[in-house]
Amino acid sequence: MREKTPQRTFRWSAPLFTDWSAQYINLFLPETRVGTALLLHIDGELHDFQYTGVESSRGAQIVLKLGFEAGEEKKLVFSDAEHYAGSLEKRELEFETNTPIGHGAACLEVGANFPFLRFGNQRMEGEIWGISAPLRSSLVCEGEGPLFTDYHLEYTDERDGVYRLTFRCFKHEDRIEVTETFSLEMGTEIRWRLNPEKGWTRILSWDDFHAEKEPTIEPIEAEQLDGLLCRLQMPVLTEYFIPNNRGWFAFFDDRQPSEGMLGILGLEGASWEEAPDGMPEIYAAEGKVEWRASLVSGRRKWLLVKAPLEVESSPERRFLFHRLHAEWNALRLDQALEDSRTLEAGKGSERRRSFFPEGEGLHPFVTKQIDAHPTLQNYRDTVLAKPLADCSIAETLFVAMIRTQPKVTEELKTKLFARFERWVRQFQGWRQGEFDYSKCVIGFSRMVRGILIAFDWLQSVDALSREERIRFEHYFVFAARRILDEGRWPHSRTWKHPNHPESVRDFYTYGGEHRPDRLVWTNSLPNFQSDPMCALIHLAVVLPEHPEAAEWLRVGREDIERQLDAYCGKSGAWAESINYALYTLSYFVITFHVLKKQYGINYFQDARVRGMVSWLCRFFGPYDKRFETYTWPAVGNSILPQIQAQYLLAYASGLDADDALRREIFGIYKRVEQKILLKEHYGTVLAVLAPQMPDEVPPLTQLTSETMDEVGVSMRHQHTFPKESYLFQKIGFAKDHYEGDETAFNWYAKGDPFCMDYGTYTPEATTGGAHNLVEIAEMDAPCRGYLADHLFTLNVDYTRCEVPVTQKLLWGHPRSFEEIDQIDGVIDRKKTPYFYIGDRNPVGPKIWKVRQMLYVKPDYLVLFDRVIGKASHRWNLHFTGGPVHRQGNQLWADGRFTLDLMVTFSHPLDFQLETGEMIPNAQKEEDRPKHAQHFCRVTNKTDGCYRALVFAKEKDREVTVTSAGKNGFKVEASTYTDYVFLSDEFIREHSAEFEFSGRAGWIRRHADGSIEAVMADGDLIGAFGKCLTGSGPWHLNRGNQCPTGEGSPPGREVVVKSRN
């Protein structure tokens, strides 16, 4: 007699305080074996369920269909039955010509040689392409029941390679869940023609999650030369989209809309193996669609759907694929139920402060902080001037801290809960047609961080009931799940080397990509990576009793460690643009604070973090007269003026009072504090973390020139003085959001902003034509170069940079500069035949670019540029003054401030000149004239070389610049005469006035007759009656008799003798 099974009763409430449409869920039934005869009653009504065949220590896995109204509780009772309603028997099926599997309109016909021969009423065909011998095949029915039938179809080659397909054919839905696992011989792929007989006319796809755009209807006409229409990408990587990669798509004939649509939705992106190599590609011609996908190694999972035609959503009705994506991927009911049960079974969170200081009297503490810091006072006045209803969450929190009024506290709670409620609905697939940055990968983390701080305030002032705390806990687990969803953004795989089988980096690979060989792939977007991981750490700190909190903490900390190792150079330079380096520090500081407060882990004193902050202090720039403030240089994506010193000040809270770095931070902050505008939650952060500062402005440490590895070269003169010069040259593998600026320079000359990068973070300011460099037509902006040589001396700095250049031909052919200037800056990267990333765009011939620079401080630059290879090129310079004029081989322009521009070319002498003014689209219309610069573009049609001297000339100063031989210049001013030589090849120049052997050298005679010289690369320079011979690098300072050697090897001798 069969042993009687005990009754199992479960009471489940609608998770996350919302309603859930009926959907299939996977659950484990405790203390149950697969096949146990049970009946399921839900609220007294008999309900179907089915075993999947999976069994673990948690019990037997079952599938059932379940939904909830908001606030609804359901009672599930599993009771003993005479027999199980389904069958777990495996049955091998004989192949017919077309063997039907599945049910109803979603019936699929498979064959012994190919798995997709018909779906519903749509005939299909294809082949397993590239096999060297026929495949063996088998078809097994794994089990069936009231909800679905599982089938396994397997093709095996003679080397025991396998292509295995699992079909879950639902009985009450017109869809089939398909899992492919494959390991066939090299070059093998499936070629599946979805509609060989009748052409579809439209593809429906391409929506935007955080912009909430409606799905796009496009003609089935592949614009790419090889016929590629799109690809199915999983994980989708959300808003960092690749234009022809989609998470879902559907096809239909708009001439016969009643026939409906056939669609495919990617499933469980985290489970795809070798995802980039296995990504299906969809080709199209004359309305016929073909799926091609590798069968070499990997795993894919997707949903095949037959449905009536839908083309849009509404606030009252979800679009089909939005709903399916939510139920299968983005926000599964079974996971939400599991999280709810885990929280209900736990002890609940203790009332502890994760961010705010311990002790009573938070209101007086915050008031004292505000009174001590003008930046906080400005923020307070701005926030209090707004109606409370118009304040953001961060602003409402700030008001709550300074006004201890119950109505403000209630308003804050209302806004916090409303934000979570909206997120839940959005991840369930509902759309309102409104742009919402706070649900994208970065925006979500930013907002969660601010909410965690607000929650800590509410707990600190005892403003939460037990029910409200529990509600927040449920929402915080929801937030952790969204961050950890590797089907959305695969944090464990984005940073891995492209050759690692688990890496997803090759989703972004494109023709001609420059791929530096690194263990941690540093262009995996740290803000997409470490920002969410830092928010995950904060969640672990707030929910320490959660069973997975320790895991969240570990995962987050491991990512911080990787980022610090990968992005902090030896100089401390953070390998991103300054805007993103400061932004990264902003959330690092908050995370470091809660880690130190709760666990004693002190990243404030981590050598890498200190190095990064020290670099930020050294990178800080001079006073910019255009904006009447100090600023960081606008290298890469920046926002001028770049003055977010509040992040440094918050970091200083973790340093000892006598720490020299803390005092350096105070010196920077005090110089810009009246200009700082606090955003997001940094009003609250500063109100808690800002240390007390001295009334006086501390002096800054005087700096000299240095290399900032991977970011560029900082060349300084008279730092901290009114006539300070600061020239920064961008060179290295720093990812500055892909501006075409490698070898470009940003020059503050003698107190004036002179030749500048724009720093407006707008498209027209990112192209090569917007930077001070030699531009190559169609050059690939992410290509990075090498600092091949450099020398720093008291009066002359030297760099030599070498850059591999890829011509990425998004239009399929090289464009002229006339075409580039008309299109770039307003380019729609979805409309080109090839796409910016993740595509097989054609590339041009091999090209190499060399730039040498001698900075004779503080007056002038000598630039030598060579383009090696066949490509169109031009020499670009931008100047803060008036229009550029030409007289022979010289260009000149009147300056906006105290310096005029004078440019002299020794090569080419015959060139084409284009001039104009660039006024970028600054964030504020009134700021646009401040950013404006006039430019000159010099084109050499003879060869690939440019040699020019750029002089920052005071308005009443007399200066003469002429050529000195083929490779040099003679500069004559009232206080000195110079000869300067520059070439990438070893040259020999000789005349009655001068002689030179080498690549880069300079010699000067002052008005008093004293001599200075620098040999950056070479072995002889002579003029003014002196000849200096000896292998460089070396320098001879004014007043010295003997030159001083630079660098290695020792033992080199420099001889000074008279020149006849």
N, C-alpha and C positions, 0 to 999 in steps of 0.2 A: 504494500500500500504506500502511495506517494506521501512523503512528509508534508504536512500542511505548512504553507508559507505564512509567516506573520503579516498582519495588515500593516501597511506603511501609509502614514498620513502626513501631508505637508501643507503648510499654510504659507502662501506666497502673496506678497503685496506688490503692487505696481512699483518697480524701482524708479528712482530718480524723479519721483513726484510728478509723473506725466503719464499720458496714455501711450499704449503700444498697439500697433496694428497686429493682427494675427499673423504669426510667422513661424517657420520651422526653427526649433531650438534643439540643441544637443545637451543632454544632461546625464550624469552618472547616478544610477539608482543604487544606493548603498546596500551592502550585504545581499546582493542579487547576482546570480549567474545568468549569462546569456541564454535566452530561451526559456527562462522560468515562466510558467503559465500564470499570467496575471491579467486582471481587468483594471482599467483606469476609469475612475469617475471624477469629473471636475464639477464641483458644486452640485453633486448628485446626478449629473448626466454622464452617460457612457461616452467615452472619448477614445479615439484611436491613438495608439503609440506603436513604435516599432524598434526592435533591437538593431543596432548597427553591426553587431558581431565583435565589437571592441570590448575588452574586459580588462580591468585593472584593480589595484588595491582599493580604489574608490567605488568599485562595483561594476555593473554592466551599463554601457552607454546606450541610451535610448534617444529616439527622435519623436517629438510630438509637436503639434501646432498649438500655439498659445498666444493670447493677446490680453491687454488690460485697458480698462478705463482708468483715468487718473484717480488715485486714491482707492482703487478697487483691491479687495483681497479675495484670493481664490483658494479653495480647499481641494487638494488633490489626494485622492485615496486610491492606493494600489491594493487590490485584494486578490485572494486566491481564485484561480479559474481552473476549469477542467483541462483546457489546452491553450497553447499560445496561438493567437490569431494568424500569425504569419508562418513562414517556412524558412529555416536556416540551411536547408539541404543544398549542397552544391550539385548543379546539373550541367554536364558538358553538352553543348548544343552542336548539332551538325550544321555546317554552312550550306545555305542555299545560294543561288546566284546573288540574291539580295536577301539577307537575313534580317527580319524586323525585330527590333527590341524597343521597349518603351511603350507608351500608352497614348491613345487618342491623337490629337492634332500634333503632338510632339513625338510621334513615333519616329525612330531613327532606323535606317536600314544600313547594315554593315556587311562587309564582304571578306573573303579569305585573303584578298590582296590589298584591300584598302578599307579604312574604317568609316568613311562618310560617303554613302551612296544616295541617300535621300533623307530629308528631314521634313516631316509633314508632307506638304504637296510640292516641295522644292527638290527636283532632281539635282544630284551633285556627282562629281567624278574627281579623279586624281590619281596620284601614284606616290609611292615611297621611292624617292628619286636618289640615285647615286649608289644603290646596292650592287654588289658584284655577283650575287647569286640569289635565287628565289628564297623568300622567307617562309618558314613554317608558321602556321597560325592555329590558334585555338580560341574558343569562345565558351565561357562558363557563366551560368547564372548563379550568383553567390547567395541569393536569398531574396525573398519577396514578402511583402506584407501589405497592410492596408494603406500605407503612405507612399511607398516607393519600391522599386526593384533595382538591385545592383547587378551589374554585369562586368565581367573582366574579359577584355579582348587582348590577346597577346600575339605579337609577331616576333619570331626568333631567327637570328641568322646562324650561319654555320660556325661562327666563333662564340656562340652563346651570348652575343649581344641581344638586347631585347628592347622592343617598343611595346609598352604595356599601357592600355587605356582602361580606366575604370569609369563606368557610366552609372550615375544614380538617376534613374528615370522616375520622375514624380508622377503619381497617378492623377492628381487633381490640379496640376499646374502644367502649362505648356512650356516646360523647360527641362533641361538635362544638365546635371552637374558633371563636368568632364575633368578627370585627372590624368595627365600624361606623365609617364616616367620612361626614360629612354637612355640607351647606351649602345647605339649602333656604330658602324664604322665611320671613319672620318669622311666628311663631305656629304653625309646622308641627310636628307631633309624630306619633310612632307610637303607635297604640292597639292593643294586642295582647291578645286574650282567650285565655288559655292553656287554659281548660277550659270552653268555652261550653255543653256538653251535660250534663256530670256534675260535681256539686260535690265538691271536696275538703273535708275536715273539719279538717285540721291543717296548720300551718306548722312546720317544724323549722328552728331557727336559734339565733342569740343565745347564743354561748358567750363566754367571757372568757379571754383568753390567759394573763394572769399569775395569775389566780385558778384557772385550770384547772377551771372549771365545765363540767359536761356540757352539750351542746346542749339548748336549751329546746324543748319541744313546747307550742305554743299553739293555741287554736282560731282558725279563720279568721273572726274577727269583729272588724272594725276598730272601735275605740272612738272614734276621732275622728269629728267630725260630718260631715266630707266623705268618709268611707269610706277614708281612707288607712291601709293596713296597715303598710307599711314601704318602705324605699328601698334600692337597691343603691348603696353608696358605695365608690368607689375614688379615691384611696388610702384605706385603712381607718383611718389615724391611730390604730391599736391601741387602747390602753386609754382614751384620751380619747374615749370613745364617745358617740354620739348615740343615744338609746334606740331610735328607729325606723329607724336606718340600719344596714345589715348588709353584711358582706363576702360573704356567701353565704346562701342559703336554699333549702329544698326543700319540696314540697307532697306530701301523700298523703292517702288516705282510710283512716281507722283501722277502717272497717267492712270494707274489703277490702285488708288489708296485703299480700297476695300479689301485688298489682298493682305494688308497689314505689313508688318516689318519682321525681318529676321535680324536678331542682334546677338552680340557676344559681350559678356561682362567679365573682366578679369576678377579672379577670386583669390583671397588669402595671399596677398603679395609677399608676406613674410615667409611663406612656404615654398615659393619658387626657388629652384636651385639653378645656379649659373644663369641667372635671369637675363643679363644683357646678351649673352650669346644665344640664348633660347628664345629671344623675343620674336614673336610672329610678325611677319611683314605682309602687308596687304597690297597687292598690285592690282591695277585696274586698266582696262582697255575696252572701249566701246560698250561700257556698262557691264562688262563681265569682270568678276572679282575673283582673285586667286590668293589663297593663304599659303605662305611659304614660311617654314620654321625648321630650325635645326633639330635633328634627332641623334646628335652625337653624344651629348651628356647633359642631364638636367631633369627638371621637373616643372610642369606647368599645371595650373588649375584655372578653370573658367566655366562660365555658365552659357549654354546655348539656349536662346530664347526665341520663341515664336509668339507674337502678340499683335493685337490691333494697333494701328498706327497712332502714336502720340508724338507731339512735337513741342510741347511746352508744359510748364507747371503753373500753379497758381497758389496763393496763400492758403486756399482751401483744399487743394489736391496736389499730391506729390507726383512728379513725373516718374514714370515706371522705373527708369534706370537709376534715378536718385534713390528711390525706395529700395530697390534690390541691392544697390551698393551699401546702403545703410544696414539692411537686414543680414547681408552676408559678410560685410567687411567693416564698415565704419563704426557702428554702434549696435552690437548684437544684443538681443534681449537675454540670451542665456548667460552671457558674461555679466551683464548688469544684475541679473538675479543672483548669480554667484557672489558678486561683490556685496550685494545687500545682505545676503545670509552671513557672509564673513563678518561684516560690521555688527550685525545683530548678535552674533555669537561671541563677539569680543567684549572687552571690558569698557571700551570707549576711551577717548583720549583724556589724559589728565589736563587740568587747567594750568598750563605752564606758558611762560612768555618765550617766544622764539626770537623776537626781534627787539621789542621795547625793553628798556632797562628794568631791573627788579626794583621793588620798593613802592611806596605810596607816592602820591603827588606828581603824577605824570603831567597834569595840566600846568602846574607852576614850572616844571622842568622844561616843557616845550616853550612856554612863554619866555623864559629866560634865554633859551636858545635863539628864539626869533629876535629878541631885543639886542642880541650880541652880533647878529649877522645881517647886514643891509640886504643881501640877496634874498633872505627869508622874509624880510620886511616888505620888499617889493612884491614878492610872490603873494604874501598875505593880503596886501592892498588890492592886488589884481583879482584874487579869488573872492574876496569879500564884496567886491563891486558887482559881482555877477549874481543873478537870482539863483537860489539854491537848486531849483529844478533844472537849471541849465549847466550846473557843475558836473564835471566828470566824476567817476568814482574816486580818483586820486584827489581831486579838489574837494569833494564832499568829505573825505577822510580828514583833510587838513582843517576844514571848517570845524569838524567834530572835535578835533584836538584843541582848538583855541576857543571854541564856544561849547561849553559843557551843557548843551540843551538837549533834552530828550527828543525833540522833533528832528534835530539834525542827525542824531544817532539812528532814529527810525528811518529817516531818508537814506542814510548810508546802507542800512540792512536791506531796504527795499531794492536799492540799485544793485547790490551784490547778488541777491537772489534772482533778480530779473536777468542779470547777465548770465548766470548759470542756466536759467530756464531757457533762454534764447539759444545758448550753445547746444543744449540737449536737443532741442527741436531741429537745429541746423544739422547736427550730426545724424539725426533721424531722416534727413533728406528733404526737410521742408525748406522752401525758399520764399523770401519776401521781395526779391528783386532789388536788394539794397547792398551796396558795397560794405563789407565788414572785415577790416584788416585783423580784428581781434580773433578771428577763427583760423587764420593761416598759421603755419608752423611757428614763426617768430612772434607774430602778434598774440597768439594764444599764450605763449610762455610769458610775454611781457605782462599781459593782463592778469594771468594767474599769480604772478609774483606780487603785483599790486594788491590783489585780493587777499593773499596770504598775510601781507602786512596789515591790511585793514582788519582782517579776522583777529590778528594778534592784539590790535588796539581794542577791539570789542571785548575780547576775553580779559584784557588787562584792566578794563574799567568795569568789569562784571556786568556787561550790557547784553549778554546772551542767555536765553533760557536753555534748559537742557535739550528741548526739542530743536531749537535753532542750532545748537552745537552739533547735534546728530545730523541735521540736514546738511550743514557745511561739510561734515565728515564724508557723507555720501558724495557730495559734489567734488570734494578733493580727490577721492578715489577715482571718480570719473575723469578728472583732469589728468591724473597719473596714467590712466589707461590710454588716454588720447596721446600723451607724450610717448608712451612706450609702444604704441601701435606701429610695428615695423612694416605693416602694409601701407601705412601712410608716409612715414619717413623712417627709413631703416638705419637707425643710429648706430647699430653694431656693424654696419657694412659700408656706409658711405666713405669712411676714412681708410678703408683697406686698400692695399696696393692693387692696381687693376689686374695683375696676374693672379691674385688670390681668387680661388673659385667662388668664394662667397661675396666678393666685391660687387658693388653696383656702380662703381665709378665709370665703367664703360657705357653706361647710358648716355654719358655726355661726350664720349669720344667722337671726333670728327676728322675728316681728311686733313692731314698735315699738322695735326695737333702737336705742340711742343710738350713732351712728357718728361719732366724731371724724374730721376730715379730716386724715390724716397720711400721709406717704410710706411710712414703715416702720410697719406696723400693730402697735402696741406691745402689744396684748392677744393676741399670738400665743404667749403662754406662754414666757417666756425660759428657764425651767428645762427645758422640753422642747426648746428650740432651742439655746441656748448650752452647756448641760451636755453633750449629746452631741458638739457641735462642739469643745468643749475637750478631751474625751477623744480625738477624732480627731486633734487637734494633738499630743497626747501620744503617740499611736500613730505618727505621722509622725516624731517625735523618736526613738523607740525603734527604728524600722525605716527609717533614712535611706536605705539602699541600695535599698529597694523602688522599682520603676519609677513607682509612683503616689504616693510619699511627698510629693513636692513639691506635687502637686495636693491631697492631703489637707491639707497645711499651708496652702496658699492658701485653700481653702474654709473651713477653720476660722478663720483670721485675719480673713477678710472678714466672717464672722458676728460675731466679737468686735467688730469696728469698727462694724458696724451696731447691735449691742446697746448699745454704749457711747454712740453718738450718739443713739439713740432713747430710752434709759432714764435717762440722766444729765441731770437738769435743770440750769438755770443755777446753782442753789444747791448742786448736787452730789447732790441727793436722788434716790435710786434709786426709780423709779416702780413699786414693789411693796410689799407688806406687809413689815414689819421682819423677820419670820421668813425670807422668801424673799430679801430683800436680803442678809442675812447668809449665807444658804446659797449664793447666787450668788457672793459674795466668797470663800467657802470653796474652790470649785473654780477660780475665777479665779486665786487666789494660786498654786495648784499649777501651773497652766498657765503663768502668768507666770514662775514659777521655772524651769521646764524650758526655756522659750523664751530666757530671759536666759542660762541656763547653756550652752545649745548654740549659740545664734545671736547672742547679745548684744542681742536685742530687749528693751528695758527698759520694760515696761508699768507697773512700779512707779512710774515717774516720769511716766507719761502724765497730762496735766492732768485728763482726765476721771476717771481712776481715783483720783487724789489728791482730786479734788472729792468723789467718792463716799465715800471713807474719811473725809474731813474732815466730811462730812455725818453719817456714822454716829457720829462723835465728838460732834458737836453735838446729835444727836438723843437721845443717851444720857440716861437719866432719873435721878431722885433715888432715894434709899433707900426701898424699899417695906417698911413695917413688917409687912405680912402675911407676907412671905417672908423677912424679915430679910436682905435683900440689895439692892444696886442692880440696876436693870433698865432695859432699853429700854421705852418705852411700848408697850402691847399694842394697837397700831393694826392692824386687819386680822387676817388669820390669824396668830396669834402663840401662843407658849407661855410663859406666865408661870411663874417669872421668866425673862425673855428675856436670857440672860447669855452668849451665845456669843462672848465677847471673844477666844477663841483664834484666830479667823480674822483679827482685827485684829493680834494679836501676830505671826502668821505673815507677814502683809503687811509688818509693820515690819522684817522681815529684809532687805527690799529698799531700805530708806531709809538715808541717811547717819546716822552717830552723832549729829551735831549738828542733825538735822532736827527742827523744832518739832513736826511732826506725829507723829514717832516718840515724842517725850516725851508728847504728849497720849494716844497709844495706851497707853503704859506706865501713865499715871494711871488710865485706865479699867480696864485689865487687873488692876492690883494691887488695885482695889476689889472685884473679884469672883472672884479666882483660887481662893479656897478653896471656891467654890460650883460651879465649872465641872466638868461631867462630859463627858469626851471620848468621842466616838462615831466609828464607822467607822474610817477610816485616820488620823484626826487625832492619835492618839497618836504615830504614826511621823512625821507631818508636823511636829509641834512638836518632836519629838526632833531633827529635822534643822534646822528653820528658826528656832526660837525664839531671839531674841537675848538676850544677857545684860542684865539689868535692874538698876537701883539698888535697894538695900535699902529705902530710904524710899519712901513713896507720893507720887509727884509731884503737885503741885496741878493741878487742871483750870483751863483758861482760863475766866474768868467770862463768861457768855453773857447776852445780852439777847434780846428777842423778835425773831423773823424769819419771813419767809415761806419755806416749803420747797416751791418750785413743783411742782405736780402731786400733791404728797403732802398738804400741809396747812399749818397755821399753828402755829408754836411761840410760846407766850406765857409769859414767864418773869418771876420775881420772886425776888430774893435767891438767885440761883444759887450753889451750893456751900455755902450756910449751912444750919444745922440746920432752920430754918423755911422751907426753900425751897418755892416754889410753881411748878408746871409744868403748864400747861394746853395740851393739843394738840388742835386741831380738824382733823378729816379733811375735806379738800376738794380736788378736782382729779382728774385722769385716771389717777392711780396705780391699777394693778390689784392689789387686795389680796385676790385670790381671791374676789371677788364677794360681799363682805359688804354688807348693806344699811346702810351706816354713813355715807353722805355727809352732812356737816354735824355729825356726832356729835362729842362732846368727851370727853377723858380728863383728869381733873383731880386732880393732887396738890396739896392745899391746905395751906399752912403746915406742911409736914412730914408730913402724913397722906395716905394714899390715900383719896380722898373720893368722887368720882363717876367710876366707872371703866368702861372696856371690860373684857370678861372675859378674853380671851386664852387660851382653853383649846383652840382649834382643834377644836371639836366642833360639830355642826350647830346645836344649839339656841342657841349663842352667836353665830351669824352673822346671824340674822334681824333685821329692823328693830326688833322688840319688845325686843331685847337691847341696844339702843344708846340713848345719850342724845340723842334727836332727836325730831322730829315724824314719826311713821310714817304712811304712806299705805297703806291696805289694798291688797294685791296689787302693791305697788310693785316694779318690776324692779330687783333688787339691783345689776346692773352699771351702771346709769345713773350718770353722773358729772356734777358741777356745776362752778360757776365761782366763784372768789374775785373778786367784783365790786368790792370796796373794802376798804381796811384802813388802820389808823393805829396806830402804836406810840408811846407816850410813857412817861415815867418811871413814872407811877402808873395809867394807864388805857390799855388796848388795845382796839381796835375792829375787827370784821370784819363784812362783809355778803356773804353767799353766796346764789347763785341756782342752782336745780337744776331742770332739766326732768325730769319724772317720767312714766314709762310704767307703766301698769297692765297687766302681762302676765298674761293670764287662762288659766292652765294648766288650769283646770277648765271653761273655756268660758263662765264667768260670774263676776262679782265675788262674792267670799265676804265674809261678815261677819268681824269680828275674833274672834268666838267660834269660828267654824270655823277660822280661821287659827291661833289659839292651841292648838287641839286637834290640829292636823295638823303644822304647821311644826315643824321640829326632828327629826321622825321621818319626814319625807316620803320616799316612794319615787318617785324621778323617772321610773321606768319605768311607774308605775301611773296617772298622770294622763292624761286624754284628750289633752292636748298636753304637749310636753316642754320642758325647761328651755332647751335650745339647739337650733338647727338645725331649727326647726319653724315652721309658719305659725299660731302661736297668735293668737287674737283679742286685741285691746287695748281698753282703756277710753278714755274721753274725754281730751282734752289737759289736763294738770295741770302747774302750776308751783309751786315751793316757794321761799320766801324765809326765810332765817334771819339776823337781826342779833344781834350779841353785843357787849356792853360789859363788859369785865373790869376792874372797879375793884379793883386789886391791893392787898393779897392777899385781901380779905374776901369779895367777892361778884361774881356775874355777873348781868347783866340780859339777858334773852333776849326777842326779839320774833320770832314765827314767823307766817307767813301762807301758807295753802294757797289757791291760785287754781285754780278748777275744781271740778267735782262729784265728790267722792270722800270716803269715810269716812277719818277721821284721828284721831290721838290723840297727846298729848304725853307722852313717856316720860323717866323719870329713874331712875337706879340709884344706890344709896347703900350704902357699906360698913358702915353701922351697923344699928340695929334696925328694927322695924316702923315704917311711916309712919302718922302720925295726922293727922286733919283737925280744924280749928276755923275754921269760916267759910271765908274765902278764903285761909287759911294752912294749910300742911302742915309737920309737924315730925317729927323722929326723933332718938333718942339715938345718938351715935356710938360706934363700936367703940374709938376711940382718944381723941384730945383734942378733937375737933370734933363738934358736933351739926349737924344739917341743919335749916334754916329756909327755907321757900319761900313767897313771897307772890305771889298773882295779882292783877293789876288788871283782867285780861280773860282769860277770862270769869270773872264772879263766880259764876255758876250753872253748875256743871260736874258731870259724873259722875266718880267716882273709883274706881279699882281699885287695890288694893295686894296685895303678896305678896312671896315670896322666891324668887329664882332661884339654884339650886345646880347649876352646870353639871357635865357629866361630865368632870372633870379626868382627866389620865392616871393619877394615883395617887389611890386612894380616900381616903387620909388627907389629901390636899390640897384636897378638895372644900370643906370649911368655910372655907378661906382665900379661895377664889374667890367665896364666896356673897355676894350683895347683896340687900337689900330694894329693891323698886321701887314707883313710883307711876305710874299711867297715867291721865292727865286727858283727858277727852273733852268737846269743845265741840260741842254740837248746834245752836248758833245760827248761827255763821259759821265762817270758816276762820282766825281769829286767836287767838294766845296771847301774852300778855305776862306775864312772871314774873321775880321777883328771887330768886336762889338764894344764900343766905348760909351761909358756913362759919363757924359761931359757936362760940367757945370756951365750955366748959360753964358757967363762972361769969360770963359776960359778958352785960350787959344791952344789948339791941338792939331798937329799934322800927322797923318798916317799915310805911308807910301809902302810900296812893295820892296822887299829886300831879297833879291834873287827870285827864284821860282817858288820857294817854299817858306818865305819869311816876310816879316813886316818891320819897318822902321817907324817908331813912334817918337815924335818930338813934342815936348811940352816945356813950359817955362822952367820947371824944376828938374827935368831929367830927359835923357834920350835913351831909348831902348832898341835892341834888336831881339826879335823873338821868332823862333822857327818851330814848325810843326808839320809832321808827316807820319803816315803809318808805315812807310818804307824807310830804310836807312838811306839818308841823303848826304850829299857833300856839296856845300856852298862855299864859294871863295870869291872875294873881290878885294879891292884896295881898302874898303871900309870894314869888312867883316869876314869871318870864316866860321863854318859850322860843319860838324860831322855827327850825325845821329838822327833821332826822331823828334825829340822835344827838348828845347833849351831856350834860355833867356839870359840876356846880359844888359846891365843898366849902368850908365854914368850919370851921377847926380850933378847938380849945378856946381857943387864944391869940388868936383873932380873925383870923388870916391866911387868905387866900383862895387856892384853886386852882381851875382850870377847864380843861376840854378841850372844844373844839368839833370833833367828828369830821365832822359834816355839818350845816351850817346857818349862820345869820348873826347870831343874838342869843341870849344867855342872861343871866339876871339873877336875883339873890337876895342876901340878906344886905347890902342897901344898895348893891350894885354892879351895874352893867349893862355887859356887854361886847358890843360890836357890831362885826361884820366877817365877811366871807365865810371860812368854814373851808376846810380844817382848820387849827387852831391850838391852842396850849396855853399856859396861864399857870401857871408853877410857883410853889410856895410861896416867899414872900419877894421875888418879882419884881414890878415895877410894870407892865412891858409884856409882853403876850403874844408868843409866838414862832410865826411862821407855819410850816406844814408843807407840803411839796410845792410844786406849781406851780399857777398862774403867779406870778411875783414881782410885787411892787408892790401887793399887797393890804395894807390897813391895818385894824388892829383898835383900836377906841377904847374906853377904859375910863372910865366916868363914874359919878357917884353915881346911885342909884335912889331916887326919892322914894316 
